[in-house]
């Protein structure tokens, strides 16, 4: 049995960013490959749009989103990664 507690899903802006990215991945070329570089770029773009470029608030939000968005360490499609992001965000509630 794993005694590691499951972290609570993110809230607020972090959750919204994860779900927005998931929606985009699932609706635009969902069968195409997804890479970790694209993950980082999409997160940075979303955070910058929300909190500005290189602001303290953006750094905090980016760190929170990165905490929940799993790294891409295997071959995966955009659609498959969208499912992982939705799960990390606590679902589409």
N, C-alpha and C positions, 0 to 999 in steps of 0.2 A: 504494500500500500504506500502511496506517495503522500507524505505529510506536508509537502510544500503547498502553502495556501494559494488558491487561485486569485489573482488580482481582480479587484472590481473593475468593471468596464469603465472606459474613460467617459467623461461628461463634457458638456458644453462644446466649445469650439473643436477640441480634439476629436470628439466623437463625430461631429458633423463633417470634419475634414476626411476622416476615415471612410465614412459612408459616401461622401461625394466622390472620392477617388474610386471607391468600389463601383459606384454606379457608372462612372465613365469607363472603367475597364470592362465592365460587363456589357456595355452598349456600343462601344467602339472597338472593332476588331478583337472580339473576345477569344478568338482561336489563335491569335498571334502570340509569339513568345514574349515573356515579360522578364526583365532583368533587374538586378539590384540597383544599377545606375538609374534606370527609369523610376524605380520606387523612390529613390532619394530626390530625383528631380521633381517628381510630382508633389512630393511632400513639401519641398522647399518653395515651389511655386504657390501651392495652396496657402502655406503659412505666410508668405510674403504678401499675397493678396489680402490676407486677413489682418495682419499686424504690422506690415511695412517691412522694408528691407533693412536687415542688420540692426533691428531694434532689440532692446532687452526683452520686450514682450514677445517678439517673434522667436527669440532664442528659447524662451521658456516653453512656448507652444510647440516649437519644433521638437524639443527634447521629449515632451509628453507624447506627441504623435509617434515619434520614433520608438518610444518604449512599447507601444502597442502594435505597430506595423512590423510584422515578422520579416527578417531579412530573406532575400531570395537566394537560396543556396543550392538550388537544383533547377532542372528544366521545368518550367511551369508556364501556362498560358495566362493571358490577361484575365480571362473569365475565372480560372481556378484561383488566381490570387485575389480576385474580387470576393470570392467566398471566404477566404481567410480573413480579409479585412472586415467583412460583415460580422464574422464570428468574434474577432478581436474587439469590435465596437459594441458588442453585446446584442447583436441582431438588429433587425429593422423595426424595433419597437416604436 
